[in-house]
Amino acid sequence: MFLIRNLLAKALQISRRPNYLTEALRIAVSLDDVKEASAIAKELMTLDVDNVYAALGLVLSLLMSGNAKDAATQYEIVHEAHQFVTSSTIYYVIGAILAKQKSGNFDDFRQQIAKALDVHQNNLQNIPFGVDYLSAMDSDVMYLIAQQILDFAPLVPVKAADDCLKIADKVLTMIVDASPGLAHVTYLLARVQYLSMDYGNAEESVKLCLEKNESFTEAYLLRAQMTIDRGGKINEAEQALTTGLNFNFAVRDTSLYHLIKAKTLKRKNENNEAIQTLRAALKIPQKERSKNLLAPLNEQ
């Protein structure tokens, strides 16, 4: 992503073409660069561009800065001024995010997501697989849908079928099928499968994730978590935990790492050490909440 951004920046130095600016906006949104997204969105507003992202750019930048009220107002203005946006997936995704911010009601949110997925499927019809298909697929938006849905999903594995997990599984599987090289998507699919107690597929997805990126720390933590929860070999869980730690020492500053570590200690009947580990987790400073309303709740 950063390589593409650098190449695009060089192109923009040569020409401020609207299509270049639109792509730069999408990248800025993906990288959570509020300042860049806002600047590009304002520049696009001065141009006569028949593009969904150009029309909704200011709305996206307002959501990224945490300004839901102004974003909702601008969203309505764009709807009245540019009717073509209603044929895009991102329009309904934004509507879902605004509904979540306004009422927190799952039904309102779910209705907008359902519209987004219907529009998305219609837009993909009759496009043969290739560059045009992948562009229309817009994996970033689909990934955003999955992240937003998971804000309403269970935090622990559940036996009963869960609507949020089923939708997230469907969305993420679509992305993986079209773009199998995206490790972060495969990891999130593994997590959804884990929460759905679909352990076999979850383990396979973790394996695929690590084949694409062997340093993906979260995948090692999930592997350790699944091993412990299923009563697997304690040494395999510890190995996965240690491997993840070796790739990223910052993982020690997460509550999840300490929770899994405590579970492994408990399985070894080292109860005092397990308690100390949990106490250490309680002392971990809380991260400052992000204002970005496009991010999932656990990152806000």
N, C-alpha and C positions, 0 to 999 in steps of 0.2 A: 504493500500500500504506500509506504513512504517513497519507494523508488518511483512509482507512478506519479505521486504528488510532485516530486522533484522534476520529472520530465514535463509534467503539465505546467509547472511554474516557468520553465524555460520557454514553453510554447506561448504562454501568456505575456512574456517579455517581448515577444515578437509581434503578437496580435492579441487584442482583447476580444476575440470572437465569442459570441454568445454561447456557442456549444462548448467552448473551452471553459468558460466561466461556470456553466451549468455543471460540468464534470467536477470542477474544482469545488463547487458548493457541496456536491454529494460526498466528496472525499473529506471535506472539512467536517461535515455532519458525522460521518463514520468515525472520525478521529477525535470527536468531541472538542473541536477547536471552535469555541463560541465566537471569538473575536474575528477569525477568518470567515466563518459562515455568515456573520452579520454584515461584514464589509462587502462580501460578494453579493449577498441578497439585495443590499441597497443599490449596488451598481446595476444588477440585473433589472431592478425596478425602473431604471432610467432608459432601458432598451425595450424595443418592441419585439418581444420574444414569445413565440407560441410554444411554450414548454411548461410542463407541470411543475417541475422543480423550480423554475424561475418564478412562476406565479406563487408558489407556496414557500419560497425560500425564506421570506421574512417571518412567516408563521413558525417554521422550523427553528430559526435562530432565536425567536422569542421563547419557544419551549425549552431550548437548550439553556437559556439564561434564567429559566424558572418563572417566567412571566406568563402564567396561564391566562390571566384576564385579558391582557392585550392580544395574546395569541388567538383567543377565542373571537375577539372582535375582528381581527385581521382575517381570520378564517372565514367569517361571514361575508366580509367585503370581497374576498377573492371569489367566493362562491357566486356572488351576484355579478361580478365583473368578468369572470372567466368560467363559463359553464362547462368548458371542456375538461376541467379538473375532475369532474364527477365520473369520468371514465377511467380514472387512475386508481391504483391500489393505495398509494400513499395518502390520497385525500381521505379515505375512510379510516386508515390507520391513525391519522392525526385526529379524526373525529372520535375514535375510540379512546385515545389518550386524553383528549379534552373531557370526554364523558367520565372517565375514571377520576380525573382531577376535580370535576364539578360535583359529582354525587358519590363516587366510589361504588356505585351500583353495578354488579356484574352483568345484569341483564342488558343495561344500556351499553355497556362496553362490548358485550358479546354480540349485540345486534350490529354494531359498526364493524367488528372483526369479520362477521359472517358476510357482510357486504363487500369488504375488502377482498376476501378469499374468492367470492363469486366473480367479482370484476377481474381479479388476477387470472382465474382459470379461463374466463372468456377471452382475455387479451392474449393468452398463450395458444388458444385454439388455432389450428391451421398454420402454425409457424414451425417449419422443420427444425430439427435440432441443429444448432450451429451458433455462430456469433450473434445473429439476430435473436435467437431464442434465449441465449444466456443474458443478453441485454434486457429483453422483456421480462425475464425471470426475476431480475433485480434481487439478488440474494440478500443484499443488505436490508432491504425492506422486509423480506420474509423472515429474516433473522430477528428483526425488530419486533415483528408480530409475535414470534415465539417467546421472546423475552418478556413482552408485555403480558401475554397470557399467563406465563408462569408466576406472575405476581399474585394470581388468584389460586395457584395450585398448592397442594399439600407440601409441607416441608419435610415430611418423613414418608417412607414407603407405605402405600395403602393397597389393600386387597381389592376393595370395591372399585369398579370402573369410575374414573374421574374425567369429566368432560374437558377440563382444561388440559390435562395430560394427553388426552386423545387428540385434541386439536394440535397441540404443540408437537406431538409425535408425527402427525401427518405433515405439518409444515416443514419440520426439520428434515424429514425423510425426502421430501420433494427437493430440498436444497442439496442434500447429500447425493441424491441420484443424478442431479444435473451438474454439480460441482464437487466431486468426491475428494478434492484436495484440500478442502477447508477444515483444518483440524479443530478449530474452535466450535464449528457447527456440529461435527461428529461427537465432540465431547458433550455438548449440551444435549444432543440426542441420547447419549449414554446416560446422562443424569435423569432425563425424562423416563427412560426405560427402567432405570433403577427405582425411581419413585413409583412406577407402575408395577413394581415387583416382577418385571420381565428380565430376570437376571441373566439368562443366557444371551439375549441380544445385547444387554448392557455391557457384558464382558467383551463381546465381539466388537462393539462400538469403541470401547476403551482401547482395545488392541489396535483397531484401525486408526484411531486418533494418534496413538504413539508411533505407529508406522509412518505417519505423515510428519509428526513432530515429536521426536523422542524426548524433548525437554519440556513437554507440556505438563507442568507440575500438577495442575488440578486433576489430570487424568490418573496420576499415581495415587493421589489422595482418595479419589473415588474407588479405585481398585482396592486400596487398603480398607476403605469403609465397607465395601461389599463383602470382602473376605471375612471381616469381623462379624458383620451382621448375619452372615450365612453360616457361621460356625466353622469357617475354614481354618487352614493351618496358620497358627499364629506367626510363624517365621516368615510366611509369604506376605502377610499383612505388614509386618515390620520392615521387610525388604522393600515393599512398595513405598512405605512411608519414608524410609531412609533415602531411597532413590529420588523421590520428589524433593526432599530437603536438599540433597546434593546439587540438584539443578537450580534451586532457588531458596537461599537461606531465609528470605523474607517470609516464607511460609510459616516459620516459627511464630510470627506475629499474628497468626490467624487463630480464631477460636476453634475452627474445624480441625486443625492440626492437633491441638491439645485434646480435643474430644476423642479423636481416633486414638491418639497416644494413650489416653486414660483407659480406653476400652481394651487396648492390647495389654496393658499392665494388669487390669482387672482379670482378664482371661488367664494371666500367669499367677493369679492370687497375690499380686503385689499391690494390695489395697491401699496401703499408706502412700505409696508412690503415685497411685492413680488419683488419690484425693489431692495430693500436692500439685499434680498436673492440672487438675480442674481449677484449683485455687489460682494457679498461675494464669489460667485462661481468663479468669474474672478480672485480673489486673491489667489485661491488655488494653491500652488506650483505644477508645473508639475513634474510628476515622471520621473526619469532618464530612457531613452529608453533602453530596453533590446537589447542585441546583438543577442539573440537567433532567428535565421531565421526560426525555426520550430514553433515559437509562432505566433499567429495572430497579425496583424499590431497594434491593439489597446493595445497590451502588449509589443510592441517593442519600 
